[in-house]
Amino acid sequence: MAGDISQIAVVAKNEMIKCVRGRKFMISLAIVVLVFLLITGLQFLLGTWDNMKDIGMLIDVYIDNLPMIIVLVVALLSSIAIVSEFEERTALILFTRPVRRTSIFIGKLLACTIIEALIILTYYILVIIVGAIKIGGVPVEFLTSFGFAALYAFAASGIAFIISSFFKKGSVCTVVSILLLIVIFPIVSTMMTTDGGDNWFMMDQASDTIYTSIPEYVDRYNENIEQFDKVIDSAVDILKGFTDESLSRGIGWIAMQIFSPEFFLLDEKTQSLVIQSVFSMYSGAMDQYEQYFDPEYFALPDHTTQVSVMKVFTFLTMTADGNLSGMIRVLELLSNLTALQPIEYPNLVKEALVLIVWGIVGYFIAWARFIRKEF
């Protein structure tokens, strides 16, 4: 027993050294850092950096898409853990030594788990730094979030190990792992709920706990959903008070308050460009079309107000040409979508068990394949 533990420790140490020195480790680390820098840069570019004033928005911006980042890291590292020994023909050297295949497998498992957890921790440290700068710190639930991120990496790594034990090319294993975890699993999970089924045991659903384990995120999400429902209900009530004819007259009146007479002489393509300039992230985009806007609208000091007015106008134009009743029906259906319903605080124990079981089952299948695989 002591000899097996010693062998596992040696294999894990060697695997970690080999991994850290490898190209895919550097790529994985670069992905995490670049994603963080990209998100942060976009906040400055879009002018939303100053709006980040609570932990809910911090999670929404930086942690919401973390499961996808974890999949990429796992696909690059765990998916080649087994196949690389056969692809690079190093298995011949390993298997001729007095080291049990089970010890080799567990050593690889531990090495991948530790390395992936450290890469994820790097991302969390960067986010914590932003939290300290913008909102004075992050709640202790961030530790819970990190724990679930590591558990999701453990579960996803189990699936990647299975793939690595069946295929003969590392590149194929990486691609298949990404497709399975990012595309296939979510599709299957969605299909399970189409006929009233449940998908709580799916790995992609449990991964949501990475951000839903933080109460501030759940509160902010539910507040946004509540506000959205109120807007939809108000829009339905307003539209029900119109006929198609009165709505068309109303749209015409609003258009006269937004655009100058020259706008209505433009072709449809140019009119579209004028409208899109209002939604542009660049504050000076409207300047080149100044002559096509009503002076009072163009002179509004708050660009957010300009955008809001234009959104109302474009929304109302969608209901024109006899589609008023259809638009009302669409809005009513929209408010009942499952994806737009409030979320509850997760059962942390249940979600943790789901991820652990996925990981253990995946590793067991991969181990059973590995110990029987011929060089």
C-alpha positions in Angstrom: 0.0 0.0 0.0 2.8 2.4 1.0 4.6 1.5 -2.2 1.5 2.2 -4.3 1.1 5.6 -2.7 4.8 6.4 -3.3 4.4 5.4 -7.0 1.3 7.5 -7.3 3.1 10.5 -5.8 6.1 10.1 -8.2 3.9 9.7 -11.2 1.8 12.8 -10.2 4.9 14.8 -9.7 6.4 13.9 -13.0 3.1 14.5 -14.8 2.8 17.9 -13.3 6.4 18.8 -14.3 5.8 17.5 -17.8 2.5 19.4 -18.0 3.9 22.7 -16.7 6.7 22.5 -19.3 4.3 21.6 -22.1 2.8 23.9 -24.7 -0.8 23.1 -23.9 -0.4 24.2 -20.3 0.9 27.6 -21.5 -2.1 27.8 -24.0 -4.5 27.0 -21.2 -3.0 29.6 -18.9 -3.0 32.1 -21.8 -6.7 31.4 -22.5 -7.6 32.2 -18.9 -5.6 35.4 -18.8 -6.6 36.6 -22.3 -10.3 36.0 -21.5 -10.0 38.1 -18.4 -8.2 40.9 -20.2 -10.7 40.7 -23.1 -13.7 41.0 -20.7 -12.0 43.9 -18.8 -11.0 45.7 -22.0 -14.6 45.4 -23.3 -15.8 47.0 -20.1 -13.7 50.1 -20.8 -14.5 50.1 -24.5 -18.2 49.9 -24.0 -18.1 52.4 -21.1 -19.6 49.9 -18.6 -16.5 49.7 -16.3 -17.8 52.5 -14.1 -21.2 50.8 -13.8 -19.8 47.8 -12.0 -20.9 48.7 -8.5 -22.1 45.4 -6.9 -21.0 41.8 -6.6 -23.9 40.6 -8.7 -22.7 42.5 -11.8 -19.1 41.3 -11.1 -20.2 37.7 -11.2 -22.4 38.3 -14.3 -19.5 39.8 -16.2 -16.6 37.5 -15.1 -18.0 34.3 -13.8 -21.1 33.6 -15.8 -19.1 32.1 -18.7 -16.5 30.3 -16.6 -17.9 26.8 -17.3 -17.0 27.3 -21.0 -13.4 28.4 -20.0 -13.1 25.4 -17.8 -14.1 23.1 -20.6 -11.4 24.5 -22.9 -8.8 24.0 -20.1 -9.9 20.5 -19.5 -10.0 19.7 -23.2 -6.4 20.8 -23.6 -5.0 19.0 -20.6 -7.1 16.0 -19.5 -8.1 14.9 -23.0 -4.5 14.0 -23.8 -3.5 12.5 -20.5 -3.8 8.9 -21.6 -3.6 9.1 -25.3 -0.3 11.1 -25.2 1.5 8.1 -23.7 0.6 5.9 -26.7 0.8 8.7 -29.3 4.3 9.7 -28.1 5.3 6.0 -27.5 6.3 6.8 -23.9 3.9 4.1 -22.7 6.4 1.4 -23.7 8.9 2.9 -21.2 6.3 3.4 -18.4 4.8 -0.1 -18.7 8.2 -1.9 -18.6 8.9 -0.4 -15.2 7.7 -1.9 -11.9 4.8 0.6 -11.7 1.2 -0.6 -11.7 -1.0 0.9 -14.4 -3.5 1.9 -11.7 -0.8 3.9 -10.0 0.0 5.6 -13.3 -3.7 6.4 -13.9 -4.3 7.8 -10.4 -1.1 9.9 -10.7 -2.2 11.4 -14.0 -5.7 12.0 -12.5 -4.2 13.9 -9.5 -1.8 15.9 -11.7 -4.6 17.0 -14.1 -6.9 17.9 -11.2 -4.2 20.0 -9.4 -3.0 21.8 -12.5 -6.5 22.6 -13.7 -7.5 23.8 -10.2 -4.5 26.1 -10.1 -5.3 27.5 -13.5 -8.9 28.2 -12.4 -7.6 29.7 -9.2 -5.5 32.1 -11.3 -8.7 33.4 -12.9 -10.4 33.8 -9.6 -7.5 35.8 -8.2 -7.7 38.2 -11.2 -11.4 38.6 -10.6 -10.9 39.1 -6.9 -8.5 41.9 -7.7 -11.1 43.6 -9.8 -13.6 43.1 -7.0 -11.3 44.7 -4.5 -10.7 47.7 -6.8 -14.3 48.2 -7.9 -16.5 47.2 -5.0 -14.1 46.9 -2.1 -13.9 43.1 -2.0 -15.8 39.9 -2.6 -18.0 37.8 -0.3 -16.8 34.6 1.3 -19.1 32.7 -1.1 -16.4 33.2 -3.7 -14.6 30.2 -2.1 -17.8 28.1 -2.6 -17.8 29.2 -6.2 -14.2 28.3 -6.7 -14.9 24.9 -5.1 -17.7 24.2 -7.6 -15.5 25.4 -10.5 -12.9 22.8 -9.4 -15.5 20.1 -9.0 -16.8 20.9 -12.5 -13.3 20.6 -13.8 -13.1 17.3 -12.0 -16.3 16.0 -13.6 -15.4 17.3 -17.1 -11.9 15.8 -16.7 -13.5 12.4 -16.1 -15.3 12.7 -19.4 -12.1 13.8 -21.1 -10.3 10.8 -19.7 -12.8 8.5 -21.2 -12.3 10.1 -24.6 -8.5 9.9 -24.2 -8.7 6.2 -23.4 -10.6 5.4 -26.6 -9.0 7.5 -29.3 -5.5 7.4 -30.7 -4.9 11.0 -31.6 -4.6 13.8 -29.0 -6.0 16.4 -31.4 -9.1 14.3 -32.0 -9.6 13.8 -28.2 -9.4 17.6 -27.7 -12.0 18.4 -30.4 -14.3 15.6 -29.3 -14.1 16.7 -25.6 -15.0 20.3 -26.5 -17.9 19.2 -28.8 -19.3 16.8 -26.1 -19.1 19.2 -23.2 -20.0 22.4 -24.9 -22.5 21.2 -27.6 -23.8 17.7 -27.0 -24.4 17.7 -23.3 -26.4 21.0 -23.3 -28.5 19.8 -26.3 -29.3 16.5 -24.5 -30.0 18.4 -21.3 -32.4 20.7 -23.1 -34.2 17.8 -24.8 -34.8 16.2 -21.5 -37.0 19.1 -20.4 -39.1 19.4 -23.6 -41.7 16.8 -22.5 -41.7 17.9 -18.8 -38.7 15.8 -17.9 -36.0 16.7 -15.4 -32.3 17.3 -16.1 -31.0 18.1 -12.6 -28.5 15.2 -12.8 -26.8 16.6 -15.9 -23.3 17.9 -15.5 -24.0 21.1 -17.4 -26.9 22.0 -15.1 -24.8 21.4 -12.0 -22.1 23.7 -13.4 -24.5 26.6 -13.0 -23.7 26.4 -9.3 -20.4 28.0 -10.0 -22.2 31.3 -10.1 -25.6 30.6 -8.5 -23.8 29.6 -5.3 -23.3 33.3 -4.8 -26.5 34.8 -3.3 -25.9 38.3 -4.8 -25.9 36.8 -8.3 -29.2 35.1 -7.7 -30.7 38.2 -6.3 -29.5 40.4 -9.2 -30.7 37.8 -11.8 -34.2 37.6 -10.2 -34.5 41.4 -10.0 -33.7 41.7 -13.7 -36.3 39.0 -14.5 -38.9 40.8 -12.4 -38.2 44.1 -14.1 -38.3 42.4 -17.5 -41.7 40.8 -16.7 -43.0 44.3 -15.6 -41.8 45.8 -18.9 -43.4 43.0 -20.9 -46.7 43.3 -19.0 -46.7 47.1 -19.5 -46.0 46.7 -23.2 -48.9 44.2 -23.6 -51.3 46.5 -21.7 -50.3 49.5 -23.9 -50.5 47.6 -27.2 -53.9 46.2 -26.3 -55.1 49.8 -26.2 -54.2 50.3 -29.9 -55.7 49.3 -33.1 -53.4 48.7 -36.1 -54.5 52.1 -37.6 -54.0 54.1 -34.4 -50.6 52.4 -33.9 -49.5 53.3 -37.4 -50.4 57.0 -36.7 -48.6 56.9 -33.4 -45.5 55.5 -35.1 -45.6 58.2 -37.6 -45.8 60.9 -34.9 -42.9 59.4 -33.0 -40.8 59.3 -36.3 -41.5 63.0 -36.8 -40.0 63.7 -33.3 -36.9 61.7 -34.0 -36.0 62.3 -37.7 -35.8 65.4 -39.9 -37.8 65.6 -43.2 -34.6 64.7 -45.1 -34.6 61.2 -43.4 -37.8 60.2 -45.2 -36.3 60.9 -48.6 -33.5 58.3 -48.0 -33.5 54.8 -49.4 -34.2 52.0 -47.0 -30.6 50.9 -46.6 -29.4 54.4 -45.6 -32.3 54.8 -43.2 -31.2 51.6 -41.5 -27.6 53.0 -41.2 -29.0 56.2 -39.6 -31.0 54.2 -37.1 -28.0 51.9 -36.3 -25.8 54.8 -35.6 -27.8 55.5 -32.5 -27.0 52.1 -31.1 -23.3 52.3 -32.0 -20.8 52.0 -29.1 -18.9 55.0 -30.5 -20.4 58.3 -29.2 -19.6 60.1 -32.4 -21.3 57.7 -34.8 -24.4 59.9 -35.0 -22.5 63.0 -36.0 -22.2 62.0 -39.7 -26.0 61.7 -39.9 -26.8 64.8 -37.9 -28.9 66.3 -40.7 -31.3 63.4 -40.6 -32.3 63.7 -37.0 -34.7 66.2 -35.5 -32.7 68.9 -33.7 -34.4 68.4 -30.4 -33.7 64.6 -30.5 -30.1 65.1 -31.6 -29.5 67.6 -28.8 -30.5 65.3 -26.0 -27.5 65.4 -23.7 -28.0 61.8 -22.5 -27.1 59.2 -25.1 -28.8 56.6 -23.0 -32.1 58.5 -23.5 -31.5 58.7 -27.2 -31.0 54.9 -27.3 -34.1 54.2 -25.2 -36.3 56.4 -27.4 -35.0 54.7 -30.6 -35.6 51.2 -29.0 -39.2 52.1 -28.4 -39.6 53.3 -32.0 -38.0 50.2 -33.5 -40.0 48.0 -31.3 -43.3 49.7 -32.3 -42.4 49.5 -36.0 -42.3 45.7 -35.6 -46.0 45.7 -34.7 -47.1 47.7 -37.7 -48.6 46.4 -41.0 -51.3 44.4 -39.3 -49.1 42.4 -36.9 -50.3 44.0 -33.7 -52.2 41.0 -32.4 -49.3 38.7 -33.3 -46.8 40.9 -31.4 -49.0 40.9 -28.3 -49.1 37.1 -28.5 -45.3 36.9 -28.9 -44.8 39.1 -25.8 -47.2 37.0 -23.8 -45.3 33.8 -24.8 -42.0 35.5 -24.1 -42.9 36.3 -20.5 -43.6 32.6 -19.9 -40.3 31.2 -21.3 -38.6 28.8 -18.9 -35.3 30.5 -19.6 -36.7 33.8 -18.3 -38.0 32.4 -15.0 -36.5 33.3 -11.6 -33.9 30.9 -10.3 -33.7 29.5 -6.8 -30.7 29.1 -4.5 -29.1 25.8 -5.3 -28.9 22.8 -3.0 -25.1 22.8 -2.7 -24.8 19.3 -1.4 -26.9 17.8 -4.2 -25.0 19.8 -6.9 -21.6 18.8 -5.5 -22.7 15.1 -5.5 -23.8 15.3 -9.1 -20.4 16.6 -10.2 -18.5 14.2 -8.0 -20.5 11.2 -9.4 -19.9 12.3 -13.0 -16.2 12.6 -12.3 -15.9 9.2 -10.5 -17.9 7.4 -13.2 -15.9 9.0 -15.9 -12.6 8.1 -14.3 -13.7 4.5 -13.5 -14.6 3.9 -17.2 -11.3 5.4 -18.3 -9.4 3.4 -15.8 -11.1 0.1 -16.9 -10.1 0.9 -20.5 -6.6 2.1 -19.6 -5.5 -1.1 -17.7 -6.6 -3.2 -20.6 -5.2 -1.0 -23.4 -2.4 -2.5 -25.5 0.6 -0.5 -26.6 
